[in-house]
Amino acid sequence: MTAARLCAAGLVLALGLPLGGCFMTETYQRGYLIPEGALDQIPLGASQEQVLIVLGTPSTVATISGEVFYYISQRTEQTSFLPQKETERRVVAVYFDPNRKVQRIANYGIKDGKIFDYISRTTPSGGEQQSIAGFFVKVFKPSGM
């Protein structure tokens, strides 16, 4: 009886160990990855050229109600053979005044299912700003968020 249990335990270990490697989780980063401390190097009133030097080329540019640079990123995870799941999406928006000086910086993401600015710690109210940021954050709205 004990020999049968030892044999069964050995069989479970022999089959279980190779399968343990099948449940690995990979993390993927897509889009613009903001270097640590980069946003701190852009004070209000900085020139558009300074923003380009520090952050590089934006993912996209909008010219509605003044010029805005958008830097968009997305992080996903995939466990083994399962489909990828989006875990984070960020849109950094740098707003310029008519003289091409930084007027405001926002770091949008999704918190509790709503668009959230991680810099000012606010949820934007209605208007063009929310519509544009909302478009970038929600256009490929992840399922389950």
NORCORVEN-V206214 format. One record per backbone hydrogen bond with DSSP energy under -0.5 kcal/mol. CO is the residue of the C=O (numbers start at 1). NH is the residue of the N-H. If there is no record, write none. Layout:
co = (CO:CO)
nh = (NH:NH)
//
This chain:
co = (1:2:3:4:5:6:7:8:9:10:11:12:13:14:15:16:17:17:18:19:20:24:24:26:28:30:32:35:37:38:39:41:43:46:47:48:49:50:51:51:52:60:62:63:67:68:69:70:70:70:71:72:73:74:75:75:76:77:78:78:79:85:88:90:91:91:92:93:93:94:95:95:97:100:101:102:104:106:106:107:108:109:109:111:114:116:116:117:117:122:122:127:128:129:130:131:132:133:134:135:138:142)
nh = (5:6:7:8:9:10:11:12:13:14:15:16:17:18:19:20:20:21:21:22:23:26:80:78:76:74:34:38:41:41:42:43:46:102:51:52:53:54:55:56:56:70:68:66:96:62:94:59:60:72:92:32:90:30:87:88:28:85:26:80:82:77:75:73:93:108:71:95:106:69:103:104:100:48:97:45:95:93:108:118:91:111:116:114:111:109:118:121:122:117:124:131:132:133:134:135:136:137:138:139:141:145)
//
